[in-house]
Amino acid sequence: MERNVRNEASKGQAPVLFLAKCLLFSYILTGGLLMLLALGLYRLNLSAGVVSAGIIIIYTVSSFLAGFMAGKKIGNRKFLWGLLMGTAYFVVLAIISLLVNHSVKEVASSFATVYVICAGSGMLGGMIG
């Protein structure tokens, strides 16, 4: 009986640790896929357009999977949890970009586009999950 009470009490709360694990998984996946893209760039002399498309695909897939995993686990209002995961993915990505580039000018032009891609794919992943 005590176990049922705990399960019902925890249903209304967001499992923060699980969401952090989803985000960590998405960044590990991003790192691996970016390494494969870098290897392809080195070996195959890929053009700048192909590399840019590859980066967008990697962001989309990683955000989608984070939203999918969160939506699958949470169960209710999946699109909001997917949107949260996509937004969190973007925020960490933006902070890292700002730290690496040391300038807002160089990365500000693509912030809106990357946010829409990350948040949208995370939300779609949450809805499907």
N, CA, C and O atoms as a printed pandas DataFrame, in Angstrom:
     atom_number atom_name residue_name chain_id  residue_number  x_coord  y_coord  z_coord
0              1         N          MET        A               1    0.823   -1.190    0.000
1              2        CA          MET        A               1    0.000    0.000    0.000
2              3         C          MET        A               1    0.869    1.255    0.000
3              4         O          MET        A               1    0.566    2.224   -0.697
4              5         N          GLU        A               2    1.941    1.236    0.778
5              6        CA          GLU        A               2    2.828    2.398    0.834
6              7         C          GLU        A               2    3.469    2.662   -0.519
7              8         O          GLU        A               2    3.683    3.813   -0.901
8              9         N          ARG        A               3    3.773    1.597   -1.237
9             10        CA          ARG        A               3    4.377    1.732   -2.554
10            11         C          ARG        A               3    3.431    2.437   -3.534
11            12         O          ARG        A               3    3.871    3.282   -4.314
12            13         N          ASN        A               4    2.147    2.099   -3.502
13            14        CA          ASN        A               4    1.161    2.743   -4.367
14            15         C          ASN        A               4    1.033    4.225   -4.068
15            16         O          ASN        A               4    0.862    5.029   -4.985
16            17         N          VAL        A               5    1.112    4.595   -2.807
17            18        CA          VAL        A               5    1.020    6.001   -2.433
18            19         C          VAL        A               5    2.213    6.766   -2.988
19            20         O          VAL        A               5    2.050    7.866   -3.516
20            21         N          ARG        A               6    3.405    6.199   -2.875
21            22        CA          ARG        A               6    4.598    6.857   -3.412
22            23         C          ARG        A               6    4.519    6.999   -4.925
23            24         O          ARG        A               6    4.880    8.046   -5.462
24            25         N          ASN        A               7    4.051    5.956   -5.627
25            26        CA          ASN        A               7    3.956    6.017   -7.088
26            27         C          ASN        A               7    2.968    7.085   -7.533
27            28         O          ASN        A               7    3.234    7.817   -8.486
28            29         N          GLU        A               8    1.829    7.181   -6.852
29            30        CA          GLU        A               8    0.843    8.193   -7.229
30            31         C          GLU        A               8    1.322    9.589   -6.895
31            32         O          GLU        A               8    1.004   10.536   -7.614
32            33         N          ALA        A               9    2.085    9.740   -5.810
33            34        CA          ALA        A               9    2.601   11.063   -5.446
34            35         C          ALA        A               9    3.662   11.525   -6.435
35            36         O          ALA        A               9    3.781   12.721   -6.700
36            37         N          SER        A              10    4.428   10.599   -6.977
37            38        CA          SER        A              10    5.502   10.989   -7.889
38            39         C          SER        A              10    5.036   11.152   -9.331
39            40         O          SER        A              10    5.805   11.631  -10.165
40            41         N          LYS        A              11    3.792   10.766   -9.651
41            42        CA          LYS        A              11    3.312   10.890  -11.027
42            43         C          LYS        A              11    3.205   12.344  -11.468
43            44         O          LYS        A              11    3.438   12.645  -12.639
44            45         N          GLY        A              12    2.862   13.242  -10.568
45            46        CA          GLY        A              12    2.685   14.629  -10.933
46            47         C          GLY        A              12    3.983   15.406  -11.044
47            48         O          GLY        A              12    3.976   16.537  -11.530
48            49         N          GLN        A              13    5.092   14.838  -10.611
49            50        CA          GLN        A              13    6.373   15.535  -10.620
50            51         C          GLN        A              13    7.210   15.089  -11.811
51            52         O          GLN        A              13    7.141   13.943  -12.255
52            53         N          ALA        A              14    7.994   16.021  -12.309
53            54        CA          ALA        A              14    8.888   15.703  -13.428
54            55         C          ALA        A              14   10.143   15.026  -12.902
55            56         O          ALA        A              14   10.794   15.555  -12.001
56            57         N          PRO        A              15   10.490   13.882  -13.438
57            58        CA          PRO        A              15   11.720   13.219  -13.015
58            59         C          PRO        A              15   12.943   13.935  -13.589
59            60         O          PRO        A              15   13.384   13.647  -14.701
60            61         N          VAL        A              16   13.471   14.859  -12.819
61            62        CA          VAL        A              16   14.565   15.710  -13.285
62            63         C          VAL        A              16   15.793   14.890  -13.653
63            64         O          VAL        A              16   16.475   15.188  -14.634
64            65         N          LEU        A              17   16.069   13.874  -12.880
65            66        CA          LEU        A              17   17.242   13.052  -13.163
66            67         C          LEU        A              17   17.103   12.353  -14.518
67            68         O          LEU        A              17   18.067   12.271  -15.279
68            69         N          PHE        A              18   15.914   11.855  -14.812
69            70        CA          PHE        A              18   15.706   11.198  -16.104
70            71         C          PHE        A              18   15.855   12.181  -17.252
71            72         O          PHE        A              18   16.434   11.843  -18.285
72            73         N          LEU        A              19   15.340   13.397  -17.086
73            74        CA          LEU        A              19   15.468   14.403  -18.137
74            75         C          LEU        A              19   16.931   14.782  -18.362
75            76         O          LEU        A              19   17.351   15.019  -19.494
76            77         N          ALA        A              20   17.699   14.835  -17.280
77            78        CA          ALA        A              20   19.134   15.109  -17.414
78            79         C          ALA        A              20   19.828   13.968  -18.152
79            80         O          ALA        A              20   20.742   14.203  -18.942
80            81         N          LYS        A              21   19.397   12.738  -17.896
81            82        CA          LYS        A              21   19.974   11.592  -18.603
82            83         C          LYS        A              21   19.645   11.640  -20.091
83            84         O          LYS        A              21   20.487   11.316  -20.929
84            85         N          CYS        A              22   18.422   12.044  -20.417
85            86        CA          CYS        A              22   18.036   12.189  -21.832
86            87         C          CYS        A              22   18.904   13.237  -22.515
87            88         O          CYS        A              22   19.363   13.038  -23.640
88            89         N          LEU        A              23   19.124   14.343  -21.833
89            90        CA          LEU        A              23   19.947   15.410  -22.394
90            91         C          LEU        A              23   21.396   14.950  -22.550
91            92         O          LEU        A              23   22.035   15.243  -23.561
92            93         N          LEU        A              24   21.913   14.237  -21.560
93            94        CA          LEU        A              24   23.270   13.713  -21.652
94            95         C          LEU        A              24   23.393   12.726  -22.813
95            96         O          LEU        A              24   24.374   12.757  -23.556
96            97         N          PHE        A              25   22.401   11.856  -22.969
97            98        CA          PHE        A              25   22.402   10.916  -24.082
98            99         C          PHE        A              25   22.448   11.650  -25.418
99           100         O          PHE        A              25   23.190   11.268  -26.323
100          101         N          SER        A              26   21.641   12.715  -25.530
101          102        CA          SER        A              26   21.604   13.447  -26.792
102          103         C          SER        A              26   22.937   14.118  -27.087
103          104         O          SER        A              26   23.325   14.218  -28.251
104          105         N          TYR        A              27   23.647   14.581  -26.064
105          106        CA          TYR        A              27   24.956   15.199  -26.311
106          107         C          TYR        A              27   26.040   14.174  -26.594
107          108         O          TYR        A              27   26.967   14.457  -27.353
108          109         N          ILE        A              28   25.948   13.004  -26.010
109          110        CA          ILE        A              28   26.885   11.936  -26.359
110          111         C          ILE        A              28   26.671   11.523  -27.816
111          112         O          ILE        A              28   27.630   11.320  -28.561
112          113         N          LEU        A              29   25.404   11.403  -28.211
113          114        CA          LEU        A              29   25.083   11.079  -29.595
114          115         C          LEU        A              29   25.583   12.175  -30.535
115          116         O          LEU        A              29   26.147   11.880  -31.589
116          117         N          THR        A              30   25.378   13.430  -30.158
117          118        CA          THR        A              30   25.852   14.547  -30.969
118          119         C          THR        A              30   27.365   14.494  -31.143
119          120         O          THR        A              30   27.872   14.674  -32.250
120          121         N          GLY        A              31   28.085   14.248  -30.050
121          122        CA          GLY        A              31   29.545   14.169  -30.129
122          123         C          GLY        A              31   30.006   13.064  -31.056
123          124         O          GLY        A              31   30.911   13.267  -31.866
124          125         N          GLY        A              32   29.395   11.898  -30.946
125          126        CA          GLY        A              32   29.768   10.784  -31.816
126          127         C          GLY        A              32   29.480   11.056  -33.278
127          128         O          GLY        A              32   30.301   10.773  -34.151
128          129         N          LEU        A              33   28.297   11.614  -33.537
129          130        CA          LEU        A              33   27.950   11.908  -34.930
130          131         C          LEU        A              33   28.805   13.029  -35.508
131          132         O          LEU        A              33   29.148   12.995  -36.689
132          133         N          LEU        A              34   29.152   14.020  -34.694
133          134        CA          LEU        A              34   30.033   15.084  -35.179
134          135         C          LEU        A              34   31.439   14.556  -35.460
135          136         O          LEU        A              34   32.109   15.031  -36.377
136          137         N          MET        A              35   31.886   13.578  -34.675
137          138        CA          MET        A              35   33.186   12.958  -34.962
138          139         C          MET        A              35   33.143   12.204  -36.283
139          140         O          MET        A              35   34.095   12.258  -37.063
140          141         N          LEU        A              36   32.037   11.498  -36.540
141          142        CA          LEU        A              36   31.899   10.813  -37.826
142          143         C          LEU        A              36   31.855   11.809  -38.983
143          144         O          LEU        A              36   32.421   11.559  -40.048
144          145         N          LEU        A              37   31.183   12.932  -38.769
145          146        CA          LEU        A              37   31.142   13.971  -39.804
146          147         C          LEU        A              37   32.537   14.557  -40.041
147          148         O          LEU        A              37   32.921   14.816  -41.182
148          149         N          ALA        A              38   33.286   14.762  -38.967
149          150        CA          ALA        A              38   34.656   15.275  -39.103
150          151         C          ALA        A              38   35.542   14.267  -39.842
151          152         O          ALA        A              38   36.380   14.654  -40.656
152          153         N          LEU        A              39   35.353   12.987  -39.559
153          154        CA          LEU        A              39   36.100   11.954  -40.272
154          155         C          LEU        A              39   35.746   11.970  -41.760
155          156         O          LEU        A              39   36.621   11.844  -42.617
156          157         N          GLY        A              40   34.448   12.125  -42.055
157          158        CA          GLY        A              40   34.025   12.224  -43.447
158          159         C          GLY        A              40   34.595   13.452  -44.126
159          160         O          GLY        A              40   34.962   13.403  -45.300
160          161         N          LEU        A              41   34.672   14.556  -43.392
161          162        CA          LEU        A              41   35.254   15.784  -43.937
162          163         C          LEU        A              41   36.733   15.577  -44.239
163          164         O          LEU        A              41   37.240   16.034  -45.264
164          165         N          TYR        A              42   37.409   14.893  -43.346
165          166        CA          TYR        A              42   38.852   14.652  -43.515
166          167         C          TYR        A              42   39.120   13.689  -44.671
167          168         O          TYR        A              42   39.983   13.947  -45.510
168          169         N          ARG        A              43   38.384   12.587  -44.714
169          170        CA          ARG        A              43   38.650   11.540  -45.705
170          171         C          ARG        A              43   38.068   11.843  -47.080
171          172         O          ARG        A              43   38.690   11.555  -48.102
172          173         N          LEU        A              44   36.867   12.427  -47.100
173          174        CA          LEU        A              44   36.149   12.578  -48.365
174          175         C          LEU        A              44   36.162   13.996  -48.914
175          176         O          LEU        A              44   35.596   14.252  -49.977
176          177         N          ASN        A              45   36.797   14.916  -48.208
177          178        CA          ASN        A              45   36.845   16.317  -48.624
178          179         C          ASN        A              45   35.442   16.856  -48.938
179          180         O          ASN        A              45   35.187   17.361  -50.032
180          181         N          LEU        A              46   34.550   16.737  -47.965
181          182        CA          LEU        A              46   33.168   17.178  -48.143
182          183         C          LEU        A              46   33.105   18.698  -48.299
183          184         O          LEU        A              46   33.939   19.424  -47.759
184          185         N          SER        A              47   32.113   19.161  -49.040
185          186        CA          SER        A              47   31.946   20.597  -49.242
186          187         C          SER        A              47   31.317   21.231  -47.999
187          188         O          SER        A              47   30.800   20.539  -47.122
188          189         N          ALA        A              48   31.376   22.553  -47.948
189          190        CA          ALA        A              48   30.825   23.278  -46.803
190          191         C          ALA        A              48   29.312   23.085  -46.701
191          192         O          ALA        A              48   28.768   23.024  -45.598
192          193         N          GLY        A              49   28.643   22.991  -47.824
193          194        CA          GLY        A              49   27.195   22.777  -47.824
194          195         C          GLY        A              49   26.808   21.431  -47.246
195          196         O          GLY        A              49   25.828   21.326  -46.509
196          197         N          VAL        A              50   27.570   20.404  -47.575
197          198        CA          VAL        A              50   27.298   19.070  -47.053
198          199         C          VAL        A              50   27.553   19.032  -45.549
199          200         O          VAL        A              50   26.797   18.406  -44.807
200          201         N          VAL        A              51   28.602   19.693  -45.103
201          202        CA          VAL        A              51   28.916   19.730  -43.673
202          203         C          VAL        A              51   27.827   20.483  -42.916
203          204         O          VAL        A              51   27.409   20.044  -41.845
204          205         N          SER        A              52   27.363   21.611  -43.455
205          206        CA          SER        A              52   26.288   22.370  -42.811
206          207         C          SER        A              52   25.006   21.552  -42.725
207          208         O          SER        A              52   24.334   21.557  -41.694
208          209         N          ALA        A              53   24.665   20.857  -43.794
209          210        CA          ALA        A              53   23.484   19.993  -43.786
210          211         C          ALA        A              53   23.651   18.853  -42.776
211          212         O          ALA        A              53   22.701   18.488  -42.083
212          213         N          GLY        A              54   24.853   18.300  -42.698
213          214        CA          GLY        A              54   25.122   17.240  -41.728
214          215         C          GLY        A              54   24.962   17.720  -40.294
215          216         O          GLY        A              54   24.426   16.995  -39.455
216          217         N          ILE        A              55   25.416   18.920  -40.006
217          218        CA          ILE        A              55   25.282   19.474  -38.663
218          219         C          ILE        A              55   23.811   19.683  -38.315
219          220         O          ILE        A              55   23.391   19.380  -37.198
220          221         N          ILE        A              56   23.033   20.192  -39.252
221          222        CA          ILE        A              56   21.599   20.388  -39.009
222          223         C          ILE        A              56   20.903   19.053  -38.781
223          224         O          ILE        A              56   20.045   18.942  -37.905
224          225         N          ILE        A              57   21.262   18.051  -39.552
225          226        CA          ILE        A              57   20.672   16.716  -39.373
226          227         C          ILE        A              57   21.042   16.150  -38.013
227          228         O          ILE        A              57   20.201   15.543  -37.350
228          229         N          ILE        A              58   22.281   16.337  -37.586
229          230        CA          ILE        A              58   22.717   15.847  -36.281
230          231         C          ILE        A              58   21.943   16.528  -35.159
231          232         O          ILE        A              58   21.491   15.857  -34.231
232          233         N          TYR        A              59   21.783   17.850  -35.226
233          234        CA          TYR        A              59   20.995   18.564  -34.216
234          235         C          TYR        A              59   19.558   18.063  -34.197
235          236         O          TYR        A              59   18.974   17.881  -33.129
236          237         N          THR        A              60   18.991   17.843  -35.371
237          238        CA          THR        A              60   17.603   17.390  -35.457
238          239         C          THR        A              60   17.432   16.006  -34.855
239          240         O          THR        A              60   16.516   15.785  -34.063
240          241         N          VAL        A              61   18.292   15.083  -35.216
241          242        CA          VAL        A              61   18.192   13.707  -34.726
242          243         C          VAL        A              61   18.405   13.659  -33.207
243          244         O          VAL        A              61   17.674   12.960  -32.505
244          245         N          SER        A              62   19.386   14.386  -32.704
245          246        CA          SER        A              62   19.670   14.368  -31.268
246          247         C          SER        A              62   18.527   14.967  -30.458
247          248         O          SER        A              62   18.143   14.413  -29.428
248          249         N          SER        A              63   17.985   16.086  -30.909
249          250        CA          SER        A              63   16.851   16.703  -30.211
250          251         C          SER        A              63   15.614   15.815  -30.282
251          252         O          SER        A              63   14.883   15.669  -29.302
252          253         N          PHE        A              64   15.390   15.224  -31.454
253          254        CA          PHE        A              64   14.248   14.332  -31.623
254          255         C          PHE        A              64   14.322   13.156  -30.655
255          256         O          PHE        A              64   13.332   12.830  -30.000
256          257         N          LEU        A              65   15.484   12.520  -30.561
257          258        CA          LEU        A              65   15.619   11.360  -29.683
258          259         C          LEU        A              65   15.493   11.736  -28.208
259          260         O          LEU        A              65   14.930   10.971  -27.425
260          261         N          ALA        A              66   16.007   12.896  -27.823
261          262        CA          ALA        A              66   15.846   13.348  -26.434
262          263         C          ALA        A              66   14.370   13.577  -26.127
263          264         O          ALA        A              66   13.888   13.169  -25.071
264          265         N          GLY        A              67   13.649   14.226  -27.043
265          266        CA          GLY        A              67   12.215   14.432  -26.856
266          267         C          GLY        A              67   11.437   13.130  -26.877
267          268         O          GLY        A              67   10.483   12.962  -26.118
268          269         N          PHE        A              68   11.838   12.212  -27.738
269          270        CA          PHE        A              68   11.186   10.905  -27.826
270          271         C          PHE        A              68   11.314   10.145  -26.511
271          272         O          PHE        A              68   10.337    9.604  -25.994
272          273         N          MET        A              69   12.536   10.114  -25.979
273          274        CA          MET        A              69   12.758    9.399  -24.718
274          275         C          MET        A              69   11.990   10.050  -23.573
275          276         O          MET        A              69   11.418    9.349  -22.738
276          277         N          ALA        A              70   11.969   11.372  -23.523
277          278        CA          ALA        A              70   11.252   12.072  -22.455
278          279         C          ALA        A              70    9.749   11.854  -22.576
279          280         O          ALA        A              70    9.077   11.603  -21.576
280          281         N          GLY        A              71    9.220   11.946  -23.785
281          282        CA          GLY        A              71    7.796   11.734  -23.982
282          283         C          GLY        A              71    7.362   10.320  -23.658
283          284         O          GLY        A              71    6.278   10.103  -23.118
284          285         N          LYS        A              72    8.207    9.359  -23.986
285          286        CA          LYS        A              72    7.910    7.959  -23.697
286          287         C          LYS        A              72    7.848    7.715  -22.188
287          288         O          LYS        A              72    6.974    6.995  -21.706
288          289         N          LYS        A              73    8.768    8.310  -21.460
289          290        CA          LYS        A              73    8.848    8.087  -20.014
290          291         C          LYS        A              73    7.769    8.855  -19.256
291          292         O          LYS        A              73    7.137    8.297  -18.360
292          293         N          ILE        A              74    7.545   10.125  -19.598
293          294        CA          ILE        A              74    6.624   10.964  -18.847
294          295         C          ILE        A              74    5.181   10.541  -19.090
295          296         O          ILE        A              74    4.434   10.328  -18.135
296          297         N          GLY        A              75    4.784   10.419  -20.329
297          298        CA          GLY        A              75    3.461    9.904  -20.642
298          299         C          GLY        A              75    2.368   10.941  -20.827
299          300         O          GLY        A              75    1.498   10.737  -21.673
300          301         N          ASN        A              76    2.361   12.027  -20.095
301          302        CA          ASN        A              76    1.316   13.040  -20.275
302          303         C          ASN        A              76    1.947   14.348  -20.737
303          304         O          ASN        A              76    3.070   14.676  -20.352
304          305         N          ARG        A              77    1.219   15.089  -21.563
305          306        CA          ARG        A              77    1.716   16.331  -22.158
306          307         C          ARG        A              77    3.083   16.126  -22.809
307          308         O          ARG        A              77    4.027   16.879  -22.571
308          309         N          LYS        A              78    3.157   15.111  -23.614
309          310        CA          LYS        A              78    4.425   14.703  -24.221
310          311         C          LYS        A              78    5.052   15.816  -25.056
311          312         O          LYS        A              78    6.271   15.985  -25.049
312          313         N          PHE        A              79    4.233   16.566  -25.766
313          314        CA          PHE        A              79    4.781   17.617  -26.632
314          315         C          PHE        A              79    5.497   18.690  -25.809
315          316         O          PHE        A              79    6.499   19.248  -26.256
316          317         N          LEU        A              80    4.984   18.981  -24.601
317          318        CA          LEU        A              80    5.651   19.968  -23.753
318          319         C          LEU        A              80    6.997   19.462  -23.244
319          320         O          LEU        A              80    7.963   20.222  -23.172
320          321         N          TRP        A              81    7.060   18.190  -22.894
321          322        CA          TRP        A              81    8.326   17.623  -22.423
322          323         C          TRP        A              81    9.328   17.530  -23.563
323          324         O          TRP        A              81   10.525   17.735  -23.361
324          325         N          GLY        A              82    8.841   17.224  -24.757
325          326        CA          GLY        A              82    9.718   17.229  -25.922
326          327         C          GLY        A              82   10.228   18.619  -26.234
327          328         O          GLY        A              82   11.401   18.798  -26.560
328          329         N          LEU        A              83    9.337   19.618  -26.134
329          330        CA          LEU        A              83    9.741   21.007  -26.335
330          331         C          LEU        A              83   10.765   21.423  -25.291
331          332         O          LEU        A              83   11.730   22.119  -25.607
332          333         N          LEU        A              84   10.559   21.002  -24.054
333          334        CA          LEU        A              84   11.520   21.301  -22.986
334          335         C          LEU        A              84   12.878   20.685  -23.287
335          336         O          LEU        A              84   13.906   21.330  -23.085
336          337         N          MET        A              85   12.896   19.451  -23.765
337          338        CA          MET        A              85   14.165   18.798  -24.075
338          339         C          MET        A              85   14.864   19.483  -25.250
339          340         O          MET        A              85   16.080   19.670  -25.221
340          341         N          GLY        A              86   14.109   19.854  -26.277
341          342        CA          GLY        A              86   14.699   20.563  -27.411
342          343         C          GLY        A              86   15.242   21.921  -27.011
343          344         O          GLY        A              86   16.301   22.337  -27.482
344          345         N          THR        A              87   14.513   22.616  -26.138
345          346        CA          THR        A              87   14.969   23.921  -25.665
346          347         C          THR        A              87   16.210   23.778  -24.793
347          348         O          THR        A              87   17.151   24.561  -24.918
348          349         N          ALA        A              88   16.214   22.789  -23.915
349          350        CA          ALA        A              88   17.390   22.562  -23.063
350          351         C          ALA        A              88   18.603   22.195  -23.908
351          352         O          ALA        A              88   19.717   22.639  -23.627
352          353         N          TYR        A              89   18.389   21.385  -24.942
353          354        CA          TYR        A              89   19.467   21.031  -25.862
354          355         C          TYR        A              89   20.030   22.288  -26.519
355          356         O          TYR        A              89   21.246   22.453  -26.615
356          357         N          PHE        A              90   19.139   23.175  -26.973
357          358        CA          PHE        A              90   19.569   24.411  -27.615
358          359         C          PHE        A              90   20.322   25.315  -26.645
359          360         O          PHE        A              90   21.341   25.901  -27.011
360          361         N          VAL        A              91   19.831   25.435  -25.415
361          362        CA          VAL        A              91   20.468   26.331  -24.441
362          363         C          VAL        A              91   21.905   25.893  -24.172
363          364         O          VAL        A              91   22.817   26.720  -24.161
364          365         N          VAL        A              92   22.106   24.602  -23.957
365          366        CA          VAL        A              92   23.466   24.102  -23.713
366          367         C          VAL        A              92   24.328   24.319  -24.955
367          368         O          VAL        A              92   25.489   24.713  -24.847
368          369         N          LEU        A              93   23.765   24.063  -26.121
369          370        CA          LEU        A              93   24.487   24.268  -27.375
370          371         C          LEU        A              93   24.868   25.732  -27.558
371          372         O          LEU        A              93   25.979   26.034  -27.993
372          373         N          ALA        A              94   23.958   26.641  -27.230
373          374        CA          ALA        A              94   24.226   28.078  -27.362
374          375         C          ALA        A              94   25.312   28.530  -26.393
375          376         O          ALA        A              94   26.181   29.321  -26.758
376          377         N          ILE        A              95   25.267   28.035  -25.167
377          378        CA          ILE        A              95   26.286   28.407  -24.175
378          379         C          ILE        A              95   27.663   27.934  -24.631
379          380         O          ILE        A              95   28.641   28.676  -24.542
380          381         N          ILE        A              96   27.735   26.701  -25.116
381          382        CA          ILE        A              96   29.015   26.174  -25.587
382          383         C          ILE        A              96   29.512   26.987  -26.782
383          384         O          ILE        A              96   30.703   27.289  -26.868
384          385         N          SER        A              97   28.616   27.344  -27.704
385          386        CA          SER        A              97   29.006   28.141  -28.875
386          387         C          SER        A              97   29.532   29.504  -28.459
387          388         O          SER        A              97   30.522   29.987  -29.008
388          389         N          LEU        A              98   28.873   30.125  -27.491
389          390        CA          LEU        A              98   29.329   31.429  -27.024
390          391         C          LEU        A              98   30.679   31.341  -26.317
391          392         O          LEU        A              98   31.515   32.232  -26.464
392          393         N          LEU        A              99   30.892   30.284  -25.560
393          394        CA          LEU        A              99   32.178   30.114  -24.878
394          395         C          LEU        A              99   33.312   29.862  -25.864
395          396         O          LEU        A              99   34.425   30.350  -25.671
396          397         N          VAL        A             100   33.037   29.110  -26.908
397          398        CA          VAL        A             100   34.074   28.787  -27.886
398          399         C          VAL        A             100   34.378   29.980  -28.784
399          400         O          VAL        A             100   35.543   30.260  -29.065
400          401         N          ASN        A             101   33.347   30.684  -29.236
401          402        CA          ASN        A             101   33.545   31.780  -30.187
402          403         C          ASN        A             101   33.917   33.101  -29.533
403          404         O          ASN        A             101   34.463   33.976  -30.205
404          405         N          HIS        A             102   33.642   33.275  -28.254
405          406        CA          HIS        A             102   33.952   34.509  -27.517
406          407         C          HIS        A             102   33.289   35.738  -28.112
407          408         O          HIS        A             102   33.688   36.860  -27.801
408          409         N          SER        A             103   32.288   35.554  -28.959
409          410        CA          SER        A             103   31.631   36.696  -29.581
410          411         C          SER        A             103   30.192   36.329  -29.920
411          412         O          SER        A             103   29.918   35.231  -30.405
412          413         N          VAL        A             104   29.289   37.245  -29.662
413          414        CA          VAL        A             104   27.883   37.028  -29.972
414          415         C          VAL        A             104   27.618   37.267  -31.457
415          416         O          VAL        A             104   26.717   36.653  -32.029
416          417         N          LYS        A             105   28.384   38.141  -32.076
417          418        CA          LYS        A             105   28.159   38.505  -33.479
418          419         C          LYS        A             105   28.220   37.302  -34.411
419          420         O          LYS        A             105   27.395   37.171  -35.316
420          421         N          GLU        A             106   29.191   36.430  -34.194
421          422        CA          GLU        A             106   29.409   35.315  -35.117
422          423         C          GLU        A             106   28.312   34.257  -35.053
423          424         O          GLU        A             106   28.043   33.587  -36.050
424          425         N          VAL        A             107   27.675   34.097  -33.889
425          426        CA          VAL        A             107   26.689   33.032  -33.752
426          427         C          VAL        A             107   25.258   33.547  -33.657
427          428         O          VAL        A             107   24.322   32.750  -33.722
428          429         N          ALA        A             108   25.063   34.841  -33.506
429          430        CA          ALA        A             108   23.720   35.389  -33.312
430          431         C          ALA        A             108   22.826   35.222  -34.535
431          432         O          ALA        A             108   21.609   35.105  -34.395
432          433         N          SER        A             109   23.399   35.210  -35.710
433          434        CA          SER        A             109   22.590   35.117  -36.930
434          435         C          SER        A             109   21.876   33.773  -37.053
435          436         O          SER        A             109   20.810   33.702  -37.665
436          437         N          SER        A             110   22.430   32.724  -36.495
437          438        CA          SER        A             110   21.827   31.402  -36.633
438          439         C          SER        A             110   21.092   30.936  -35.382
439          440         O          SER        A             110   20.572   29.820  -35.362
440          441         N          PHE        A             111   21.036   31.761  -34.340
441          442        CA          PHE        A             111   20.380   31.343  -33.096
442          443         C          PHE        A             111   18.910   30.991  -33.305
443          444         O          PHE        A             111   18.459   29.943  -32.841
444          445         N          ALA        A             112   18.163   31.836  -33.988
445          446        CA          ALA        A             112   16.727   31.600  -34.165
446          447         C          ALA        A             112   16.477   30.333  -34.971
447          448         O          ALA        A             112   15.603   29.535  -34.630
448          449         N          THR        A             113   17.234   30.153  -36.027
449          450        CA          THR        A             113   17.062   28.963  -36.863
450          451         C          THR        A             113   17.368   27.688  -36.095
451          452         O          THR        A             113   16.609   26.721  -36.157
452          453         N          VAL        A             114   18.474   27.687  -35.374
453          454        CA          VAL        A             114   18.863   26.494  -34.616
454          455         C          VAL        A             114   17.863   26.227  -33.494
455          456         O          VAL        A             114   17.562   25.071  -33.197
456          457         N          TYR        A             115   17.343   27.293  -32.866
457          458        CA          TYR        A             115   16.339   27.090  -31.811
458          459         C          TYR        A             115   15.078   26.439  -32.374
459          460         O          TYR        A             115   14.541   25.509  -31.772
460          461         N          VAL        A             116   14.607   26.914  -33.511
461          462        CA          VAL        A             116   13.398   26.340  -34.110
462          463         C          VAL        A             116   13.629   24.877  -34.477
463          464         O          VAL        A             116   12.745   24.040  -34.291
464          465         N          ILE        A             117   14.803   24.572  -34.993
465          466        CA          ILE        A             117   15.121   23.189  -35.357
466          467         C          ILE        A             117   15.147   22.304  -34.117
467          468         O          ILE        A             117   14.528   21.239  -34.104
468          469         N          CYS        A             118   15.854   22.730  -33.077
469          470        CA          CYS        A             118   15.982   21.921  -31.864
470          471         C          CYS        A             118   14.652   21.774  -31.134
471          472         O          CYS        A             118   14.266   20.667  -30.757
472          473         N          ALA        A             119   13.955   22.884  -30.935
473          474        CA          ALA        A             119   12.685   22.834  -30.206
474          475         C          ALA        A             119   11.621   22.069  -31.000
475          476         O          ALA        A             119   10.865   21.280  -30.433
476          477         N          GLY        A             120   11.568   22.303  -32.293
477          478        CA          GLY        A             120   10.585   21.604  -33.114
478          479         C          GLY        A             120   10.823   20.109  -33.189
479          480         O          GLY        A             120    9.878   19.327  -33.079
480          481         N          SER        A             121   12.054   19.703  -33.372
481          482        CA          SER        A             121   12.329   18.256  -33.449
482          483         C          SER        A             121   12.166   17.605  -32.081
483          484         O          SER        A             121   11.726   16.458  -32.001
484          485         N          GLY        A             122   12.511   18.311  -30.999
485          486        CA          GLY        A             122   12.267   17.771  -29.661
486          487         C          GLY        A             122   10.788   17.604  -29.389
487          488         O          GLY        A             122   10.370   16.597  -28.817
488          489         N          MET        A             123    9.987   18.586  -29.793
489          490        CA          MET        A             123    8.541   18.504  -29.605
490          491         C          MET        A             123    7.948   17.376  -30.438
491          492         O          MET        A             123    7.084   16.646  -29.953
492          493         N          LEU        A             124    8.394   17.220  -31.680
493          494        CA          LEU        A             124    7.904   16.118  -32.511
494          495         C          LEU        A             124    8.288   14.769  -31.910
495          496         O          LEU        A             124    7.486   13.835  -31.908
496          497         N          GLY        A             125    9.511   14.671  -31.403
497          498        CA          GLY        A             125    9.922   13.434  -30.740
498          499         C          GLY        A             125    9.076   13.139  -29.522
499          500         O          GLY        A             125    8.719   11.987  -29.275
500          501         N          GLY        A             126    8.751   14.174  -28.755
501          502        CA          GLY        A             126    7.891   13.977  -27.583
502          503         C          GLY        A             126    6.498   13.520  -27.979
503          504         O          GLY        A             126    5.925   12.655  -27.317
504          505         N          MET        A             127    5.946   14.076  -29.034
505          506        CA          MET        A             127    4.592   13.676  -29.469
506          507         C          MET        A             127    4.565   12.235  -29.964
507          508         O          MET        A             127    3.609   11.501  -29.713
508          509         N          ILE        A             128    5.621   11.837  -30.669
509          510        CA          ILE        A             128    5.663   10.474  -31.185
510          511         C          ILE        A             128    5.939    9.466  -30.057
511          512         O          ILE        A             128    5.423    8.348  -30.064
512          513         N          GLY        A             129    6.762    9.890  -29.094
513          514        CA          GLY        A             129    7.111    9.018  -27.965
514          515         C          GLY        A             129    5.933    8.783  -27.111
515          516         O          GLY        A             129    6.028    8.072  -26.110
